[in-house]
Amino acid sequence: MATVMATTAAERAVLEEEFRWLLHDEVHAVLKQLQDILKEASLRFTLPGSGTEGPAKQENFILGSCGTDQVKGVLTLQGDALSQADVNLKMPRNNQLLHFAFREDKQWKLQQIQDARNHVSQAIYLLTSRDQSYQFKTGAEVLKLMDAVMLQLTRARNRLTTPATLTLPEIAASGLTRMFAPALPSDLLVNVYINLNKLCLTVYQLHALQPNSTKNFRPAGGAVLHSPGAMFEWGSQRLEVSHVHKVECVIPWLNDALVYFTVSLQLCQQLKDKISVFSSYWSYRPF
């Protein structure tokens, strides 16, 4: 019995020593690794006037789709803003070619990119608030920090992977509609959003429903992408989507950022798992 108790005491001492090392050394090593990764991620979101790099460079992306050549164009991205859009639309019925571009005095902020960058900045702030000289007292304290960092990283990732669901009236009321010169025809709507590592442009062609139409009018709800046949009311008119054209382009640095988010979340979870192994000790024994 004495031998068993001595063995147990020895094992406990080893575990406590390992946990002390984990709290005092490995936690800070992981925090430093996370900071380095997230600083690389934040560089992908460089904005005009931030740091010493100067204005964010303009990047041109050619819009494309494997399913249609009705819409072609080039989008110019500068940081978190579309600084130019040059779009050609071939109308399906008569093959008429429409051309529209941003007014020179206009830029369109991509809120998804801006929000993702802000969440990354908040995650970095949380990590740097516990510098190398800080001594963690309990595992629970580490878990709380990891949960807070993971929350910011999950929000950053979700902003890029989950575009907003909008109703057709919300798209019609968007300031994006008024960005173009010449002005968009009244039977066109345009939406722009980020989906994963892609910048997507959707053009909706509309036609008015006649007052004596026998169609059962049922306004469409919110969606990332509306389908032909979707109906809505705008002003005094009832309208229906007749054609939908979606084109997109890959933004390589968004793909980099998503990879950094995934790696960082994995590191956070691994550290949480290591801490949890010692849960029976840190719950009552601070170091």
N, C-alpha and C positions, 0 to 999 in steps of 0.2 A: 504493500500500500504506500509506504514511504517512497519507494522507488518511482511508482506511478506519479505521485504528487510532485516529486522532484523533476521528473520528465516534463510534466505539464508546466511547471514553473519555468523550466529552461526554455520550452517551446514558446511560452508567453513572453519571456525576455527577448528571444530572437525576433518574434513578431513585433514587439514594441520598438525594438531597435530598427527594424526594417521600416516601420511606419514613421519613426522619427526622421529617418533618412528621406523617405518619400515626401513628408511635409516640408522639410528644410531644404532639400536639394532638387529632387526630381520635379516637384511642382513648379519651381521657378524656371527650370530648364524647359518645361513644356510651355509655360507662359511666354518665354522668350521666343520659342519656335512659332507660337501662334502670332505673336506681334510681327515677326519677320514675314510670315505668309500674308497676313492681312495688310501690311504696308505695301506689299507687292500688289495685292488686290486693289488697294486704294489708288495706286498709281494708274490703274486702268481707267479710273474715273476722273482723271486730271481735268480741271476746269480752267477757263481763262483767269489769270491773275492769282492762281493758287501756287504757292511755292516759287521756285526760281526758274521753272521751266518756261515761263511766259505763257502766252495764249495757247489753249488747246488747239492742236492742228486740225485742219479741215480734212475729212475723209470722204471720198466719193464712193458710193455703192450703187451698183447696177441692179435694178429690180428685175426679177425673173420668176417664171413659173413653168413647171413642166406640163401644165394643163392648158395654158392659153397664151396667145400672143396679142390679146386684145389690149393689154396695158403694158407699156414699156416706159422706162424712165430712169432717172438718177436721183438719189437722195444724198444730200451733203450733211454729214454729222460733224458737229463741233462740240466735244464734251457731252453735255446732257441736253443739247439743243439741235434741232434740225435747222440749219442755217439756209438751206435751199432745197427745193423740190422741183424737179422738171419732169413732167408726166405727159405722155401721149396716150390717148384712149381712142381705140377704133370702135365706133358704134356698131353693134351687131346687125342692126336692121338695114342700114344703108351704107355701111363701111365709111361713113364720114369720120375724118380724123380730127379729134379735138386735142388742143395743146394748152396746158395750164401750168403755171409756175408760181412760186412764192413771190410776193412783192419784195423788192430789194430792201425795204426798211423793216422787214418782219423776220422773226425767228419763232420757232415753236418748241417750247420746253417739253422734254419727255420726262414727265413726273416720275415714271417708274425708275429711270436711271438715277434721278436726283434722290429719290427716297432710298434706293439701294445703297448709294454712296453714304448717305447720312447714317444708315444703320451700321455700315462698316466702320465709320468714324466713331460711333458710339461704342462698338465692340473694342476698338483699339483703346479708347479712353478707359474703359473698364479694366483692361489688361495692364495699362501703364500706371493705373492708380495703386497697383500692388508691385512696387519695384523690388529689386533684388534684396534690399535691406529689410523688407517687410517679412515678419515671421508669422506664418499661419499657426494658429493655436489648435484648431480642431479640423477634422475632416469635413465636418458640416460646413465650415467656412469656405472650404475649397469648392464643395458641391454647389453652394449658393452662388459663388462667382462663376463657375462653369455654366450653371443654368442661365444666369443673366447674359453671358456672352453668347450662348447657344440661341437664346431668344432673339438677339439682335441679328445673328447670322441667318437664322431661319426666316426672319422677316425680310432680310436683304434678298435671300434666294427667292422667296415667294413673290416679291415685287417683280422679279424678272420672269418667273415661271407661270404667274397667274395674272393675265391681263384683266383689266376691269370689264365687268359685264355692263353694257350700256343699252338703253332703249334707243330706238330709232329717233324719237324726238330729242333725246339727249345728244345724239350725234349731230342732228340738224342744228341744235342750238350751240354747238361747240364753236369756239373761236377759230378752229382750224378751217372751217368752211369759208371764213372771211380773209384767209391768208393769201388767196391766189389772185393773180392778175393774168389774163382777164378773169373777172369773177366767174365762179362756177355756175353753170346753167342750173335752173331751179329743179331740174329733174335728176341731179346728181348729188350724192353725199360721199364724203371721204372720211376715213378714219385711219389713224396711225397708232401702232402700239408695239411693244416689245413682247415677244414670246420666246422664252429660253434665250438662245443666242441669236435670234433673228429679229430684224426690224421689218414689220409687216405693214403694207398699205392695202386698204380695202376700198374699192369704189363700188357704190351702190347706184344702179340705174333705177329710176322710179317711173311709175305712170299713175295718173290720177284715176280714181274709181268714180264712175259716173253716179250721180244721185239716184238714178233708177237701176243701178247695178243689182243683179240678183245674188251677188256673192254675199255670203254671211260675213259681215265685218267683225273681225276679232283682232284687236290690237295685240301686237307681239310684245312679249316681255323683254327683259334684259338678256343680252347675249354677247359673247365675244365676237361671233361671226353670225350674222343673220342670213337666212336662206331666201331664195326666190319665193315669192308668195307671202312673205311677211308684210303685215299691214300696220299702218299707224295714222294718227290724225295730226295734222300740222296746220295751225291757223284754222281756216274754215274748210280745208280740204282733207279728204280721205285718200291716202296714197298706198300703193303696193310696190314692193320690190320686184322688178322684172328680171334684172340680171345682177349677178354679183361677180366681181373680179378681184381676186386676191393675189398679190405679188409680194415677194419678200427678198431680203438679202441677208447673208450671214455677217455678223459683226464679230470678228475673231477675238477681240479683247473681252467681249461679253462672255464668250466661251471660257476664256482664261479665268475670269472672275468667278464663274460658276464652279469651276474645278477647285479654285482656292477655297470657296465656301464649303464644298464637300469635304476636302481634306481637313479643314479646320474643325468642322463639326465632328469628324471621326476622331481627331486628337482630343477634343473636349470629352467625348464619350469614353474613350480609352482611359483618360485620367480619372473620370468618375468611377469607372469600373474598378480601377486599382484601389481607389479610396474605399469603395464599398466592401472590398475584401476584408478590410480591417474594421468594419462597422461595429463589431462587438467590443472593440477597444476604444475607438475615439468617442463613442457615446458617453463614456464616463471618465476617460483619462486624457486630459489635454497635455500637450508637451510644450 
